[in-house]
Amino acid sequence: MTTPLDPIVSEFSTVEEAEAYDKLFREKVRHSMADYAAAYSA
């Protein structure tokens, strides 16, 4: 079941879309931080 979101409050149509984007974004950040750490570790 999809839960609609208010377009004034969220750029996503449903909670599911927002959660999927959040998961993707967090994974990108983790990957970026790991790359940075690997590049600058001594």
Sequence and secondary structure as in RCSB ss.txt:
>XXXX:A:sequence
MTTPLDPIVSEFSTVEEAEAYDKLFREKVRHSMADYAAAYSA
>XXXX:A:secstr
   B  TTT SSSBHHHHHHHHHHHHHHHHHHHHHHHHHH  
